[in-house]
Amino acid sequence: MLERLRRLRRETLGMNRRNLEFLVPYNPPALFAVVDYKPGTKRRLAAAGIPVPATYAELARQWDLRRLEAILADRASFVVKPARGAGGGGVIVIAGRAGRDFVKASGAVVSIADLAAHCSDILAGAYARSTHSDAVLIEYRVQSDPVLGAISYRGVPDVRVLVFRGVPVQAMARLPTRASDGRANLHMGGMAVGIDLVRGVTTHGVLGGRPTERHPDLDRPIVGHGIPRWDEMLAIAARCHDAIPLGYLGVDLVVDAELGPLVLELNARPGLTIQLANRRGLRASMEALVAADLAGATVDDRLALARRLATGR
């Protein structure tokens, strides 16, 4: 056990080193603005043929809230999110209707007035990363694939793939819990589960920084579940680098029960909890990729390299 801890300490990538050696040198400042604005990111990915959830509406001004009831009149399910939000803040997932009211994924009931007030807060910049105003994005609510849906609490799990220089280096599933109110974000109380990059199978779980092998609300094992269409998911993650060439990139994907893999959003500052979920540090893979000659490498070339790095070959 002590030797494992020493090895992890040697292999683990810390935040300062992440910033100085991998984030700042490989992420052009102009591209931060691209990925920090979700509607613009979606349009750019869609133009590159990368699948994203459909957008129902974008509201940019308080005046636009007059149209909210009409926009949602025929919608039984959808997601409301800030266009410039981070960490899952401000996201509301609507899973159904109760008369004129709406039912969140957590089961709580909200009125149209509640939604309008929340949208007003979003527009005022309550959840924006670095601006004083924001926009509201209303989009398709993903229908969870049954495999990961079976180990998620009242919400849609997603998959974070960490991509460096176009090569996937680690991946984890993020599972909603009761505490996270049906959202998969770790900052909101979601659960992280490592994924074997080669096999696409869940490995180790982390909740609140502590290891666990079972979902806290469902009491079901979270290890040994195969991610549907895994090879396709990895290829999509690699292609996101081609569409928006950030060197250090977090790609958040979901598997929709009908539509298959979709990219929810990109993150130019992905965190490092993914190392805990995989019980493996990032330093060796990242340093190997700094030295790698990737000029002219295709997506297939980069995926083959990802698998070699994951297996240590």
Secondary structure by P-SEA (a helix, b strand, c coil): caaaaaaaaaacccaaaaaaccccccccccaaaaaacaaaaaaaaaaaccccccccccccccccccccccccccccbbbbbbccccccccbbbbccccccbbbccccccccaaaaaaaaaaaaaccccccccbbbbbbbbbbccccccccccccbbbbbbbbbccccccbbbbbbbccccccccccccbbbbbbccccccccccccccccccccccccccccccccccaaaaaaaaaaaaaaaccccbbbbbbbbbccccbbbccccccccccccccccccaaaaaaaaaacccccccaaaaaaaaaaaaacc
